[in-house]
Amino acid sequence: MTSKTISIKEKTYNLLKKMKLPHESFGDTIERLCKSFSTDNLTKWFETTDGWEDMIEAEYDEVSEAIMKLQKNLKPFKDDKK
């Protein structure tokens, strides 16, 4: 399997580090997050994560619209392991 080196800002690295599970490599974490990216998953996350309960409906709609636009521009995931 080949690998690629990427550069990210330290702030992004720290966010990724918080999302990394103990048994995962950073590559595994990125793959897990990319595969689980969906409007439904983000909606569930918003509903179960503290701090979003004071978001007004217009803000939620704006975030949802931005997510849907982003998803339209994503390339389909191709699993090379198959």
C-alpha positions in Angstrom: 0.0 0.0 0.0 1.3 3.4 -0.9 1.1 6.4 1.4 1.0 10.2 0.9 2.3 12.9 3.1 0.0 15.9 3.8 0.4 19.1 5.7 -2.2 20.5 8.0 -2.4 23.4 10.4 -1.5 22.7 14.0 -5.1 23.7 15.0 -6.4 21.0 12.6 -3.9 18.5 13.9 -5.1 19.1 17.5 -8.8 18.6 16.4 -7.9 15.4 14.6 -5.9 14.2 17.6 -9.0 14.6 19.8 -11.1 12.5 17.4 -8.5 9.8 17.1 -9.4 6.5 18.9 -6.6 4.8 20.9 -6.2 1.9 18.5 -6.2 4.1 15.3 -3.5 5.6 13.3 -4.2 9.2 12.0 -4.8 7.7 8.6 -7.4 5.3 10.1 -9.1 8.3 11.9 -9.3 10.3 8.7 -10.7 7.3 6.8 -13.3 6.7 9.5 -14.4 10.3 9.6 -14.6 10.5 5.8 -16.7 7.3 5.5 -19.1 8.4 8.2 -19.6 11.9 6.8 -23.3 12.3 6.0 -26.1 14.8 6.8 -27.8 12.1 8.9 -24.7 11.5 11.0 -24.1 15.2 11.5 -27.7 15.7 12.5 -27.3 12.9 15.1 -24.1 14.5 16.3 -25.7 17.9 16.7 -28.6 16.3 18.7 -26.3 14.4 21.1 -23.4 16.9 21.5 -23.5 19.6 24.2 -23.4 23.2 23.0 -25.7 23.1 20.0 -29.0 23.3 21.8 -29.1 27.1 21.6 -28.6 27.1 17.8 -31.6 28.7 16.2 -33.4 27.0 13.3 -32.0 29.5 10.7 -28.4 28.7 11.9 -29.1 24.9 11.8 -30.6 25.3 8.3 -27.5 27.3 7.1 -25.2 24.6 8.4 -27.3 21.8 6.9 -27.3 23.6 3.5 -23.5 24.0 3.6 -23.1 20.3 4.4 -25.4 19.3 1.5 -23.4 21.5 -0.9 -20.2 20.0 0.3 -21.5 16.5 -0.1 -22.5 17.2 -3.8 -18.9 18.1 -4.5 -17.4 15.0 -2.8 -16.2 12.2 -5.0 -17.7 8.8 -4.3 -15.5 6.7 -1.9 -13.8 3.8 -3.7 -12.5 1.2 -1.4 -9.2 -0.1 -2.8 -9.1 -3.0 -0.4 -11.8 -4.9 -2.3 
